[in-house]
Amino acid sequence: MDTIKTEAEIGKLMAETMKLNAEAAKMIRETRWYPVIWATAFAGAVIGLAKFLH
């Protein structure tokens, strides 16, 4: 009986670990794009300011 509970708990912990790893991988993929987003926003602001001042 204890063996079945232990195996069920191990399975549950393995599933939670896989879920956390998937979430971490997703966050890493998303943060990879942050510099591109900031550069695009900065370039847009500079172009907008240049058009406004010109």
Biopython code that builds the backbone (N, CA, C, O; Angstrom):
import numpy as np
from Bio.PDB.StructureBuilder import StructureBuilder

atoms = [
    (1, "MET", "N", (0.826, -1.195, 0.000)),
    (1, "MET", "CA", (0.000, 0.000, 0.000)),
    (1, "MET", "C", (0.868, 1.256, 0.000)),
    (1, "MET", "O", (0.602, 2.195, -0.750)),
    (2, "ASP", "N", (1.906, 1.276, 0.839)),
    (2, "ASP", "CA", (2.797, 2.431, 0.881)),
    (2, "ASP", "C", (3.560, 2.595, -0.429)),
    (2, "ASP", "O", (3.851, 3.714, -0.851)),
    (3, "THR", "N", (3.879, 1.483, -1.064)),
    (3, "THR", "CA", (4.602, 1.544, -2.333)),
    (3, "THR", "C", (3.761, 2.230, -3.400)),
    (3, "THR", "O", (4.281, 3.013, -4.194)),
    (4, "ILE", "N", (2.485, 1.944, -3.423)),
    (4, "ILE", "CA", (1.586, 2.547, -4.414)),
    (4, "ILE", "C", (1.488, 4.050, -4.184)),
    (4, "ILE", "O", (1.525, 4.830, -5.135)),
    (5, "LYS", "N", (1.362, 4.460, -2.908)),
    (5, "LYS", "CA", (1.304, 5.890, -2.589)),
    (5, "LYS", "C", (2.596, 6.587, -2.993)),
    (5, "LYS", "O", (2.576, 7.680, -3.559)),
    (6, "THR", "N", (3.714, 5.944, -2.695)),
    (6, "THR", "CA", (5.014, 6.532, -3.022)),
    (6, "THR", "C", (5.176, 6.682, -4.526)),
    (6, "THR", "O", (5.639, 7.717, -5.004)),
    (7, "GLU", "N", (4.796, 5.649, -5.273)),
    (7, "GLU", "CA", (4.902, 5.720, -6.728)),
    (7, "GLU", "C", (3.979, 6.787, -7.298)),
    (7, "GLU", "O", (4.345, 7.477, -8.250)),
    (8, "ALA", "N", (2.791, 6.931, -6.730)),
    (8, "ALA", "CA", (1.861, 7.965, -7.191)),
    (8, "ALA", "C", (2.428, 9.349, -6.905)),
    (8, "ALA", "O", (2.318, 10.255, -7.732)),
    (9, "GLU", "N", (3.035, 9.511, -5.730)),
    (9, "GLU", "CA", (3.625, 10.801, -5.381)),
    (9, "GLU", "C", (4.818, 11.115, -6.282)),
    (9, "GLU", "O", (5.005, 12.262, -6.688)),
    (10, "ILE", "N", (5.614, 10.111, -6.592)),
    (10, "ILE", "CA", (6.750, 10.304, -7.501)),
    (10, "ILE", "C", (6.247, 10.739, -8.874)),
    (10, "ILE", "O", (6.807, 11.653, -9.478)),
    (11, "GLY", "N", (5.203, 10.094, -9.365)),
    (11, "GLY", "CA", (4.624, 10.470, -10.659)),
    (11, "GLY", "C", (4.109, 11.896, -10.654)),
    (11, "GLY", "O", (4.297, 12.638, -11.619)),
    (12, "LYS", "N", (3.459, 12.276, -9.563)),
    (12, "LYS", "CA", (2.939, 13.637, -9.442)),
    (12, "LYS", "C", (4.086, 14.648, -9.435)),
    (12, "LYS", "O", (4.016, 15.674, -10.112)),
    (13, "LEU", "N", (5.132, 14.359, -8.673)),
    (13, "LEU", "CA", (6.284, 15.267, -8.611)),
    (13, "LEU", "C", (6.992, 15.367, -9.961)),
    (13, "LEU", "O", (7.457, 16.442, -10.339)),
    (14, "MET", "N", (7.074, 14.259, -10.683)),
    (14, "MET", "CA", (7.698, 14.287, -12.008)),
    (14, "MET", "C", (6.878, 15.145, -12.968)),
    (14, "MET", "O", (7.438, 15.893, -13.769)),
    (15, "ALA", "N", (5.549, 15.038, -12.887)),
    (15, "ALA", "CA", (4.684, 15.852, -13.752)),
    (15, "ALA", "C", (4.838, 17.331, -13.419)),
    (15, "ALA", "O", (4.900, 18.164, -14.324)),
    (16, "GLU", "N", (4.900, 17.669, -12.131)),
    (16, "GLU", "CA", (5.090, 19.065, -11.729)),
    (16, "GLU", "C", (6.440, 19.594, -12.200)),
    (16, "GLU", "O", (6.547, 20.741, -12.635)),
    (17, "THR", "N", (7.464, 18.756, -12.111)),
    (17, "THR", "CA", (8.798, 19.156, -12.565)),
    (17, "THR", "C", (8.806, 19.425, -14.059)),
    (17, "THR", "O", (9.406, 20.399, -14.513)),
    (18, "MET", "N", (8.143, 18.564, -14.830)),
    (18, "MET", "CA", (8.074, 18.767, -16.275)),
    (18, "MET", "C", (7.329, 20.058, -16.607)),
    (18, "MET", "O", (7.717, 20.780, -17.525)),
    (19, "LYS", "N", (6.262, 20.352, -15.866)),
    (19, "LYS", "CA", (5.496, 21.577, -16.088)),
    (19, "LYS", "C", (6.356, 22.802, -15.788)),
    (19, "LYS", "O", (6.361, 23.762, -16.559)),
    (20, "LEU", "N", (7.083, 22.771, -14.671)),
    (20, "LEU", "CA", (7.946, 23.898, -14.314)),
    (20, "LEU", "C", (9.059, 24.096, -15.340)),
    (20, "LEU", "O", (9.399, 25.231, -15.675)),
    (21, "ASN", "N", (9.623, 23.010, -15.835)),
    (21, "ASN", "CA", (10.662, 23.117, -16.864)),
    (21, "ASN", "C", (10.104, 23.721, -18.147)),
    (21, "ASN", "O", (10.775, 24.522, -18.798)),
    (22, "ALA", "N", (8.891, 23.348, -18.512)),
    (22, "ALA", "CA", (8.266, 23.910, -19.711)),
    (22, "ALA", "C", (8.011, 25.403, -19.534)),
    (22, "ALA", "O", (8.225, 26.184, -20.461)),
    (23, "GLU", "N", (7.553, 25.805, -18.344)),
    (23, "GLU", "CA", (7.317, 27.227, -18.080)),
    (23, "GLU", "C", (8.623, 28.016, -18.107)),
    (23, "GLU", "O", (8.668, 29.132, -18.625)),
    (24, "ALA", "N", (9.682, 27.438, -17.552)),
    (24, "ALA", "CA", (10.983, 28.110, -17.556)),
    (24, "ALA", "C", (11.500, 28.276, -18.981)),
    (24, "ALA", "O", (12.038, 29.327, -19.329)),
    (25, "ALA", "N", (11.341, 27.253, -19.798)),
    (25, "ALA", "CA", (11.777, 27.342, -21.195)),
    (25, "ALA", "C", (10.987, 28.414, -21.939)),
    (25, "ALA", "O", (11.546, 29.138, -22.763)),
    (26, "LYS", "N", (9.702, 28.518, -21.655)),
    (26, "LYS", "CA", (8.866, 29.543, -22.291)),
    (26, "LYS", "C", (9.339, 30.934, -21.891)),
    (26, "LYS", "O", (9.425, 31.826, -22.734)),
    (27, "MET", "N", (9.644, 31.123, -20.626)),
    (27, "MET", "CA", (10.120, 32.431, -20.160)),
    (27, "MET", "C", (11.461, 32.789, -20.795)),
    (27, "MET", "O", (11.697, 33.948, -21.137)),
    (28, "ILE", "N", (12.329, 31.809, -20.951)),
    (28, "ILE", "CA", (13.631, 32.059, -21.581)),
    (28, "ILE", "C", (13.435, 32.479, -23.031)),
    (28, "ILE", "O", (14.096, 33.403, -23.505)),
    (29, "ARG", "N", (12.521, 31.801, -23.745)),
    (29, "ARG", "CA", (12.246, 32.178, -25.137)),
    (29, "ARG", "C", (11.691, 33.594, -25.219)),
    (29, "ARG", "O", (12.065, 34.361, -26.107)),
    (30, "GLU", "N", (10.795, 33.941, -24.292)),
    (30, "GLU", "CA", (10.192, 35.276, -24.316)),
    (30, "GLU", "C", (11.212, 36.360, -23.997)),
    (30, "GLU", "O", (11.221, 37.402, -24.651)),
    (31, "THR", "N", (12.061, 36.140, -23.015)),
    (31, "THR", "CA", (13.026, 37.173, -22.621)),
    (31, "THR", "C", (14.093, 37.372, -23.685)),
    (31, "THR", "O", (14.761, 38.406, -23.701)),
    (32, "ARG", "N", (14.262, 36.414, -24.563)),
    (32, "ARG", "CA", (15.234, 36.560, -25.647)),
    (32, "ARG", "C", (14.827, 37.696, -26.591)),
    (32, "ARG", "O", (15.681, 38.298, -27.243)),
    (33, "TRP", "N", (13.531, 37.988, -26.663)),
    (33, "TRP", "CA", (13.030, 39.024, -27.573)),
    (33, "TRP", "C", (13.026, 40.416, -26.961)),
    (33, "TRP", "O", (12.832, 41.388, -27.691)),
    (34, "TYR", "N", (13.232, 40.559, -25.658)),
    (34, "TYR", "CA", (13.172, 41.869, -25.011)),
    (34, "TYR", "C", (14.117, 42.895, -25.624)),
    (34, "TYR", "O", (13.689, 44.027, -25.847)),
    (35, "PRO", "N", (15.381, 42.568, -25.910)),
    (35, "PRO", "CA", (16.257, 43.575, -26.525)),
    (35, "PRO", "C", (15.744, 44.060, -27.882)),
    (35, "PRO", "O", (15.896, 45.235, -28.217)),
    (36, "VAL", "N", (15.146, 43.171, -28.654)),
    (36, "VAL", "CA", (14.603, 43.554, -29.960)),
    (36, "VAL", "C", (13.436, 44.525, -29.770)),
    (36, "VAL", "O", (13.319, 45.516, -30.491)),
    (37, "ILE", "N", (12.592, 44.238, -28.810)),
    (37, "ILE", "CA", (11.440, 45.109, -28.544)),
    (37, "ILE", "C", (11.909, 46.485, -28.100)),
    (37, "ILE", "O", (11.399, 47.497, -28.581)),
    (38, "TRP", "N", (12.883, 46.537, -27.178)),
    (38, "TRP", "CA", (13.389, 47.828, -26.703)),
    (38, "TRP", "C", (14.061, 48.604, -27.825)),
    (38, "TRP", "O", (13.873, 49.815, -27.935)),
    (39, "ALA", "N", (14.840, 47.925, -28.658)),
    (39, "ALA", "CA", (15.519, 48.609, -29.763)),
    (39, "ALA", "C", (14.503, 49.166, -30.757)),
    (39, "ALA", "O", (14.667, 50.281, -31.251)),
    (40, "THR", "N", (13.469, 48.406, -31.047)),
    (40, "THR", "CA", (12.431, 48.875, -31.968)),
    (40, "THR", "C", (11.698, 50.086, -31.396)),
    (40, "THR", "O", (11.431, 51.052, -32.111)),
    (41, "ALA", "N", (11.378, 50.032, -30.118)),
    (41, "ALA", "CA", (10.693, 51.161, -29.478)),
    (41, "ALA", "C", (11.585, 52.399, -29.477)),
    (41, "ALA", "O", (11.112, 53.506, -29.735)),
    (42, "PHE", "N", (12.866, 52.217, -29.188)),
    (42, "PHE", "CA", (13.795, 53.347, -29.171)),
    (42, "PHE", "C", (13.943, 53.944, -30.568)),
    (42, "PHE", "O", (13.922, 55.164, -30.732)),
    (43, "ALA", "N", (14.093, 53.083, -31.572)),
    (43, "ALA", "CA", (14.223, 53.571, -32.948)),
    (43, "ALA", "C", (12.955, 54.312, -33.371)),
    (43, "ALA", "O", (13.038, 55.353, -34.023)),
    (44, "GLY", "N", (11.808, 53.797, -33.014)),
    (44, "GLY", "CA", (10.551, 54.472, -33.340)),
    (44, "GLY", "C", (10.448, 55.827, -32.665)),
    (44, "GLY", "O", (9.970, 56.790, -33.265)),
    (45, "ALA", "N", (10.897, 55.904, -31.415)),
    (45, "ALA", "CA", (10.864, 57.182, -30.697)),
    (45, "ALA", "C", (11.807, 58.189, -31.337)),
    (45, "ALA", "O", (11.462, 59.363, -31.470)),
    (46, "VAL", "N", (12.989, 57.745, -31.733)),
    (46, "VAL", "CA", (13.962, 58.640, -32.371)),
    (46, "VAL", "C", (13.428, 59.129, -33.712)),
    (46, "VAL", "O", (13.531, 60.316, -34.023)),
    (47, "ILE", "N", (12.863, 58.236, -34.501)),
    (47, "ILE", "CA", (12.311, 58.630, -35.805)),
    (47, "ILE", "C", (11.138, 59.592, -35.613)),
    (47, "ILE", "O", (11.022, 60.587, -36.329)),
    (48, "GLY", "N", (10.283, 59.296, -34.661)),
    (48, "GLY", "CA", (9.155, 60.186, -34.389)),
    (48, "GLY", "C", (9.610, 61.558, -33.931)),
    (48, "GLY", "O", (9.050, 62.568, -34.355)),
    (49, "LEU", "N", (10.608, 61.608, -33.081)),
    (49, "LEU", "CA", (11.144, 62.884, -32.608)),
    (49, "LEU", "C", (11.806, 63.644, -33.747)),
    (49, "LEU", "O", (11.659, 64.862, -33.854)),
    (50, "ALA", "N", (12.537, 62.927, -34.600)),
    (50, "ALA", "CA", (13.200, 63.577, -35.734)),
    (50, "ALA", "C", (12.165, 64.171, -36.697)),
    (50, "ALA", "O", (12.344, 65.282, -37.196)),
    (51, "LYS", "N", (11.095, 63.436, -36.953)),
    (51, "LYS", "CA", (10.043, 63.959, -37.833)),
    (51, "LYS", "C", (9.345, 65.157, -37.196)),
    (51, "LYS", "O", (8.991, 66.114, -37.884)),
    (52, "PHE", "N", (9.151, 65.103, -35.894)),
    (52, "PHE", "CA", (8.486, 66.191, -35.193)),
    (52, "PHE", "C", (9.341, 67.464, -35.203)),
    (52, "PHE", "O", (8.816, 68.566, -35.361)),
    (53, "LEU", "N", (10.637, 67.311, -35.036)),
    (53, "LEU", "CA", (11.534, 68.466, -34.974)),
    (53, "LEU", "C", (11.924, 68.989, -36.353)),
    (53, "LEU", "O", (12.329, 70.143, -36.492)),
    (54, "HIS", "N", (11.805, 68.163, -37.342)),
    (54, "HIS", "CA", (12.221, 68.573, -38.693)),
    (54, "HIS", "C", (11.139, 69.337, -39.328)),
    (54, "HIS", "O", (11.282, 69.776, -40.469)),
]
sb = StructureBuilder()
sb.init_structure("model")
sb.init_model(0)
sb.init_chain("A")
sb.init_seg("    ")
for serial, (resi, resn, name, xyz) in enumerate(atoms, 1):
    if name == "N":
        sb.init_residue(resn, " ", resi, " ")
    sb.init_atom(name, np.array(xyz, "f"), 0.0, 1.0, " ", f" {name:<3s}", serial, name[0])
structure = sb.get_structure()
